Amino acid sequence: MLQSWLEQSNQMGVQEPALHNALAMIYIDINKDPQNFLINNQYYDSKVVGKYCEERNPDLAYTAYKRAWGECDDELIEVTNKNYLFKMQARYLVERQNEGLWAKVLNPENKNRQLVIDQVVSTALPETNNAEDVSTTVKAFMEAELPNELIGLLERVVLHSTNSNFSNNKSLQNLLILTAIKADKGKVMDYINRLDNYEGAELAAIAQEDQYQLYDEALCMYKKFSLNHDAVKVLLYKLNNVRGSVEFAEKINTPEVWTEVGKAQLDQQMIKESIESFIKAQNPAMYMAVINVA
């Protein structure tokens, strides 16, 4: 009878939380589609009902806390940690897009951090089609200084996603390659060959910095984006490969490339070869330097 009266109150729009809390508890105890009630009822107290659910059905506690959308974040994290509901927690974190909550969960002192990260990377983020979800999650991993985990996350979104909005996203591709340059050099070459929509010139310039010395990777990016003058400079001045630069110049056959090769040959006292390169470049500008060396 109490149940019938409470149902009538609900239908009449009675907004007294205690009544709706009681009705929620009845639905939970008799298992009368409690999930639907907890999702759709606007008037019960999420904190009270969520606490009531914790020992009875942690999944329902999660639903009640989630419905509060920010007012029960601590309770939601606690119940999902306690009951190993890390997939649920990961989905909530991605959807919630709250930097403070991300910082709390990704804190090194959180003993469950890696379990949550694994579910974010493997399940929660690949499921979303919301660009803001991805952006906030990536930012959270960067703020938490988790480069290797960030690489795993970006691989899922960029390399394995069926959503072209993510897989072809220039910013995400740039970030994946840049993070690999800084944290996992062995993966850089694979990324630059597999991806196509990134800032090749900028990333190549970073790759060949003294602290990274990824000269082959820089060369590959310059070649891929037809930045031939920059490419031959890497061959000549980073890889010290004059023979390779000549082969490259023969293939490309542009004045600026042959001129650069000629300058390098002249610096190495390769007078005959440098003259041939300048002739192929049809560039007489270096004639005084050639005469002086000769």
C-alpha positions in Angstrom: 0.0 0.0 0.0 2.9 2.3 0.8 4.4 1.5 -2.5 1.1 2.4 -4.3 0.8 5.7 -2.4 4.4 6.6 -3.2 3.9 5.7 -6.9 0.9 8.0 -7.0 2.9 10.8 -5.4 5.6 10.3 -8.0 3.0 10.5 -10.8 1.6 13.7 -9.2 5.0 15.3 -9.3 5.5 15.4 -5.5 9.1 16.6 -5.1 9.8 15.7 -1.5 13.1 13.8 -1.7 12.4 11.6 1.3 9.3 10.1 -0.5 11.3 9.4 -3.7 14.2 8.0 -1.6 11.7 5.6 0.0 10.3 4.6 -3.4 13.8 4.1 -4.8 14.6 1.8 -1.9 11.4 -0.2 -2.4 12.2 -0.6 -6.1 15.7 -1.7 -5.2 14.6 -4.2 -2.6 11.9 -5.8 -4.8 14.0 -5.5 -7.9 11.3 -3.7 -9.8 13.5 -2.2 -12.7 15.5 -0.1 -10.2 18.0 0.9 -12.9 15.3 2.7 -14.9 14.0 4.5 -11.8 17.4 5.7 -10.7 18.2 7.0 -14.2 14.9 8.8 -14.8 13.6 10.0 -11.4 14.6 13.6 -10.8 13.8 13.9 -7.2 15.6 11.3 -5.0 18.8 12.2 -3.1 21.6 10.5 -5.0 23.9 10.4 -2.0 21.3 8.7 0.3 20.1 6.2 -2.3 23.6 5.5 -3.6 24.7 4.7 0.0 21.7 2.4 0.4 22.7 0.5 -2.8 26.4 0.1 -2.0 26.1 -3.2 0.0 23.1 -4.4 -2.0 24.1 -3.7 -5.6 27.2 -1.6 -6.3 26.1 -1.2 -10.0 23.0 0.6 -8.8 25.1 2.7 -6.4 27.2 3.8 -9.4 24.0 4.7 -11.3 22.7 6.8 -8.4 26.0 8.6 -7.9 26.4 9.2 -11.6 23.0 10.8 -11.9 24.2 13.5 -9.5 26.8 14.5 -12.1 29.5 15.9 -9.9 27.9 16.1 -6.5 28.8 12.5 -5.6 32.1 12.1 -7.4 34.0 11.0 -4.3 31.4 8.4 -3.5 31.4 7.2 -7.1 35.1 6.8 -7.2 35.1 5.0 -3.8 32.4 2.5 -4.7 33.9 1.7 -8.0 37.4 1.2 -6.4 36.0 -0.9 -3.7 34.1 -3.2 -6.1 36.7 -3.2 -8.9 34.3 -1.5 -11.3 37.1 0.3 -13.1 35.5 0.1 -16.5 32.5 2.0 -15.1 34.8 4.5 -13.4 36.8 5.0 -16.6 33.7 5.7 -18.6 32.5 8.2 -16.1 35.9 10.0 -16.1 35.9 10.3 -19.8 32.3 11.5 -20.0 32.6 13.8 -17.0 35.5 15.9 -18.5 36.5 17.3 -15.1 40.1 18.2 -14.8 40.1 18.2 -11.0 38.6 14.7 -10.9 41.1 13.5 -13.5 44.0 14.9 -11.4 42.7 13.1 -8.3 42.4 9.7 -10.0 45.7 10.0 -11.8 47.6 11.0 -8.7 50.6 8.7 -8.1 49.3 8.0 -4.6 46.2 6.4 -6.0 46.9 2.7 -5.7 44.2 2.0 -8.4 45.6 4.4 -10.9 47.0 1.9 -13.3 43.8 -0.2 -13.3 41.8 2.9 -14.2 44.3 3.9 -16.9 44.1 0.4 -18.5 40.3 0.7 -18.8 40.5 4.3 -20.1 42.9 3.2 -22.8 41.3 -0.1 -23.7 37.6 0.7 -23.3 36.3 4.1 -22.3 38.1 6.3 -24.8 37.8 4.1 -27.8 34.0 4.0 -27.2 33.5 7.8 -27.4 32.7 9.8 -30.5 33.0 13.1 -28.6 36.0 15.2 -29.5 35.9 17.0 -26.1 36.1 13.7 -24.3 39.3 12.9 -26.2 40.7 16.3 -25.7 40.1 16.4 -22.0 41.5 12.9 -21.4 44.6 13.6 -23.4 45.2 16.8 -21.5 44.7 15.0 -18.2 47.4 12.4 -19.1 49.7 15.2 -20.1 49.2 17.1 -16.9 49.8 13.9 -14.9 53.1 13.4 -16.8 52.2 10.0 -18.1 54.0 9.9 -21.6 54.0 6.1 -22.1 50.4 5.8 -21.1 49.6 8.8 -23.3 51.2 7.0 -26.2 49.0 3.9 -25.6 46.0 6.1 -25.4 46.8 8.0 -28.6 47.6 4.8 -30.5 44.1 3.6 -29.7 42.5 6.8 -30.9 44.7 7.5 -33.9 45.9 4.2 -35.2 43.1 1.8 -34.2 40.0 4.0 -34.3 37.3 3.6 -36.9 36.3 7.2 -36.3 38.1 9.2 -39.1 37.6 12.4 -37.1 40.1 11.1 -34.6 42.4 8.9 -36.8 42.9 11.8 -39.2 43.1 14.5 -36.6 46.3 16.6 -37.2 46.7 17.7 -33.6 46.4 14.1 -32.3 48.9 12.8 -34.9 51.3 15.6 -34.0 51.0 14.8 -30.3 51.5 11.0 -30.8 54.7 11.5 -32.8 56.0 14.3 -30.5 55.4 12.2 -27.4 57.2 9.2 -29.0 60.1 11.4 -29.9 60.4 12.4 -26.2 59.5 9.2 -24.5 59.7 6.1 -26.8 62.1 6.7 -29.7 61.7 3.2 -31.1 58.2 3.9 -32.2 58.8 7.1 -34.1 59.7 5.7 -37.4 56.6 3.4 -37.5 54.3 6.4 -36.7 55.8 8.7 -39.3 55.4 6.0 -42.0 51.9 5.1 -41.0 50.5 8.5 -40.5 50.0 11.3 -43.1 48.4 14.3 -41.5 51.0 15.8 -39.3 53.4 18.7 -39.3 56.4 17.1 -40.9 58.7 20.1 -41.0 58.2 21.0 -37.4 58.5 17.5 -36.0 61.5 16.7 -38.2 63.3 19.8 -36.7 62.6 18.6 -33.2 63.6 15.0 -34.0 67.1 16.1 -35.1 67.8 18.2 -32.0 70.9 17.2 -30.0 68.9 15.8 -27.2 67.0 13.3 -29.5 69.3 12.8 -32.5 66.7 11.0 -34.5 68.3 11.9 -37.8 66.9 9.0 -39.9 63.5 9.8 -38.7 63.9 13.5 -39.5 65.2 12.5 -43.0 62.2 10.3 -43.5 59.7 13.1 -42.6 61.4 15.6 -44.9 61.3 13.1 -47.8 57.7 12.2 -47.1 56.7 15.8 -47.3 59.0 16.5 -50.3 61.1 18.9 -48.3 64.1 18.0 -50.3 66.5 20.7 -49.4 66.0 20.0 -45.7 66.4 16.3 -46.4 69.8 16.6 -48.1 71.0 18.8 -45.3 70.3 16.0 -42.8 72.2 13.6 -45.1 75.1 15.9 -45.3 75.4 17.5 -41.9 73.8 15.1 -39.5 74.4 11.7 -41.1 77.7 12.8 -42.9 76.6 10.7 -45.9 78.0 12.5 -48.9 77.6 9.5 -51.2 74.0 9.2 -50.1 73.4 12.9 -50.7 74.7 12.5 -54.3 72.3 9.6 -54.9 69.5 11.6 -53.4 70.4 14.6 -55.6 70.4 12.5 -58.7 67.0 11.2 -57.9 65.5 14.6 -57.0 67.6 16.6 -59.5 66.8 20.2 -58.4 69.2 23.1 -58.3 68.9 23.8 -54.6 69.7 20.2 -53.7 72.7 19.9 -56.1 74.0 23.3 -54.8 73.9 22.1 -51.2 75.7 18.9 -52.2 78.3 21.0 -54.1 78.9 23.1 -51.0 79.5 20.1 -48.8 81.8 18.5 -51.3 83.8 21.7 -51.6 84.1 21.9 -47.8 85.6 18.4 -47.9 88.1 19.3 -50.7 86.2 17.2 -53.2 86.9 19.8 -55.9 86.1 17.8 -59.0 82.9 16.4 -57.5 81.8 19.8 -56.2 82.3 21.4 -59.7 80.2 18.6 -61.2 77.4 19.3 -58.6 77.4 23.0 -59.3 77.2 22.4 -63.0 74.2 20.1 -62.5 72.7 22.8 -60.3 73.4 25.4 -63.1 74.6 27.6 -60.3 77.9 29.6 -60.8 77.5 31.6 -57.6 80.2 29.6 -55.8 82.9 30.1 -58.5 85.2 32.2 -56.3 85.1 29.6 -53.5 85.9 26.9 -56.0 88.8 28.9 -57.4 90.2 29.5 -53.9 90.0 25.9 -52.9 91.5 24.7 -56.2 
